[in-house]
Amino acid sequence: MKSYRLASLLIALVVLLATVPVTAQPAANLTDACIENYDASVDYFPDKAEFTYAEGVSIEYFDSYKVVTVSAPWFGATDADAFTYVLVQCGAPGPIAATFPVGTQFVEVPVGNLIALSTTELPRVVSLGLTDKLIGLDSFLWTNTPEVIAKIDAGELIEVGNGAAINIEQVLDAEPGLVITNGTGTPEWDAHPVLLEAGIPVALDGDYVEPTLLGNAEWIKFLAAFTNKEAEANAVFDAVVADYDEAAQLAAGVPADQRVTILYNSYQSFTESWSIPGQGTWAGSLMRDAGVDYVLMDEAQDQPAQLSFEAVYDAGLDAPVWLLNTFGVGSLDDLIAQDARNGDFAAVESGAVYNNDARQNANGGNDFWETGVNNPHLLLRDLIAIAYPDLLPDHELMFFRQLG
């Protein structure tokens, strides 16, 4: 009798368990929906991102929320300047707020509509399939991304300004799920303090602080974290890294005694100096990976060196190639008009002078700072083709233009 009762209980238990709904593990992140039936045992972020090149940002995953920390939002930032974001999958309860630093933003993800206050974000928006969610920019003037220009032309975007003078009323009326911007740490120049004061979710992107362009480009994963688009971001960035590494390996084969030494930048009258990029900056690392040295690089280790025209003139007169990062120089005549001594450089005499403004819109918006910095593999191939044309004989320059 006891055996019969035990068997009956076991059968009843099996039947009961079979009727209890089991939440299936999602195959991908929820990019357009919320959790309908929350289950604390489920990992709602099967697609995860990890920052391997970017140094100023990190991400931790928990089953229904993720914690993103921006430790270097601007140059010279301290630990006290860090920003913490707790991104909670909508439909799930959030963690206890008191366990996080004061000032932590709690944001439901995936976020809704986006306003971007930097053109660097625009290729990322398109690559992640978020173009339809973009509703505003700081300014229409500098944009080069075709899909965004099409939205401007169709009247689908608003222009909200930037910095402390951003049009808060207009932003509030637009009800964005997120505003993404850069900061400088100087309140009178920054938009994020007034956005936060108005209760608007704002993400501070510190991409420009990164010492390498791969680190800069990896910030696509930052935007992806807010939109649950980690899978797409990983695919885009992995392809960039693979192509960058392939090009760098090509340049690494240049013998030490055949490395080209180039002249970089130009004298700027408003700073009364010639900026030589630090070897620990993105420009220094890009040239290193392109297999080139640059004039007076030993004077600039981690940080740029601000030198006199005379110092660079003496050291760089015979450099065979000159790379400019200079606004408003469209020709060799323009360069010489800035200072007649520029005509003495060997690169000017041979015509081997290049500016990074090959893709520039009618208002002077330079695509180097939009598409270029998101595609460092293409910038690297430009530099290799300029310094060692035999290594990439079929490459057509995209972001650098030879001056005539």
Sequence and secondary structure as in RCSB ss.txt:
>XXXX:A:sequence
MKSYRLASLLIALVVLLATVPVTAQPAANLTDACIENYDASVDYFPDKAEFTYAEGVSIEYFDSYKVVTVSAPWF
GATDADAFTYVLVQCGAPGPIAATFPVGTQFVEVPVGNLIALSTTELPRVVSLGLTDKLIGLDSFLWTNTPEVIA
KIDAGELIEVGNGAAINIEQVLDAEPGLVITNGTGTPEWDAHPVLLEAGIPVALDGDYVEPTLLGNAEWIKFLAA
FTNKEAEANAVFDAVVADYDEAAQLAAGVPADQRVTILYNSYQSFTESWSIPGQGTWAGSLMRDAGVDYVLMDEA
QDQPAQLSFEAVYDAGLDAPVWLLNTFGVGSLDDLIAQDARNGDFAAVESGAVYNNDARQNANGGNDFWETGVNN
PHLLLRDLIAIAYPDLLPDHELMFFRQLG
>XXXX:A:secstr
 HHHHHHHHHHHHHHHHHHS      SS  SS   SS  TTS S  S    SS SSEEEEE SSEEEEEES SST
T  GGG EEEEEEETTS    GGGS TT EEEEES   EEESSTTHHHHHHHTT GGGEEEES STT   HHHHH
HHHTT  EE   GGG  HHHHHHH  SEEEE   S GGG SHHHHHHTT  EEE  GGG SSHHHHHTTHHHHHH
HHT HHHHHHHHHHHHHHHHHHHHHHHTS GGG  EEEES EETTTTEEEE  TTSHHHHHHHHTT EETTGGG 
SSS EEE HHHHHHHHTT SEEEE  TT  SHHHHHHH GGGGGSHHHHHT EEES SSB TT  BGGGTHHHH 
HHHHHHHHHHHH TTTSTT   SS EE  
